[in-house]
Amino acid sequence: MDKVVITIVGKYTSLTDSYMSLIKSLEHAALFCNRKLEIQWINAVHLEEFTEKNHPVDFHSAWSILCSSSYVT
């Protein structure tokens, strides 16, 4: 089974209940398309200038994940 990787940027990524409807929708879509779902989470705060100055590892890691995300048209 092929997999599909979805990257989600959000403010409350540690609280998966906040994204439950989105997660369930993606799971159902992946099942319909016969794909294994993998979700990559990025905390939106890690993309901000403050994080770049005070936590550069988190900043660069988040941007690396986001920039390596791709899509198929």
C-alpha positions as CSV (number, residue, x, y, z in Angstrom):
1,M,0.0,0.0,0.0
2,D,1.4,3.4,-1.0
3,K,1.5,6.1,1.6
4,V,0.5,9.7,1.5
5,V,2.3,12.2,3.7
6,I,0.3,15.3,4.8
7,T,2.0,18.2,6.6
8,I,-0.2,20.2,8.9
9,V,0.9,23.5,10.4
10,G,-1.1,24.5,13.4
11,K,-1.1,26.4,16.7
12,Y,-2.2,23.6,19.0
13,T,-0.5,20.6,17.4
14,S,0.1,18.9,20.7
15,L,-3.7,18.8,21.3
16,T,-4.8,16.3,18.6
17,D,-8.4,16.6,19.8
18,S,-8.3,20.2,18.3
19,Y,-7.8,18.6,14.9
20,M,-9.9,15.5,15.3
21,S,-12.3,16.3,12.5
22,L,-9.4,17.1,10.1
23,I,-7.6,13.9,11.1
24,K,-10.7,11.8,10.6
25,S,-11.4,13.3,7.2
26,L,-7.8,12.6,6.1
27,E,-8.0,9.1,7.4
28,H,-11.2,8.4,5.4
29,A,-9.8,10.0,2.3
30,A,-6.7,7.9,2.5
31,L,-8.7,4.8,3.0
32,F,-10.9,5.6,0.0
33,C,-7.7,6.1,-2.1
34,N,-6.1,3.0,-0.7
35,R,-3.2,4.9,0.8
36,K,-1.5,4.7,4.2
37,L,-1.8,8.1,5.9
38,E,1.2,9.7,7.6
39,I,0.7,13.1,9.2
40,Q,3.7,15.5,9.9
41,W,2.9,18.1,12.5
42,I,4.5,21.5,12.5
43,N,3.9,24.0,15.4
44,A,3.2,27.3,13.8
45,V,5.3,29.1,16.5
46,H,8.4,27.3,15.2
47,L,8.1,29.2,11.9
48,E,8.2,32.6,13.4
49,E,11.0,35.1,13.7
50,F,11.1,34.8,17.5
51,T,11.9,31.1,17.3
52,E,14.6,31.8,14.7
53,K,16.4,34.0,17.2
54,N,15.7,32.0,20.4
55,H,15.4,28.4,19.3
56,P,17.1,28.2,15.9
57,V,17.1,24.3,15.8
58,D,13.3,24.2,16.1
59,F,13.0,27.0,13.5
60,H,15.2,25.3,10.9
61,S,13.7,21.9,11.6
62,A,10.2,23.2,11.0
63,W,11.1,25.0,7.9
64,S,13.0,22.0,6.5
65,I,9.9,19.8,7.0
66,L,7.6,22.4,5.4
67,C,9.9,23.1,2.4
68,S,10.4,19.4,1.7
69,S,6.6,18.8,1.7
70,S,5.4,18.2,-1.8
71,Y,2.1,17.8,-3.6
72,V,0.8,16.0,-6.7
73,T,-1.5,17.8,-9.1
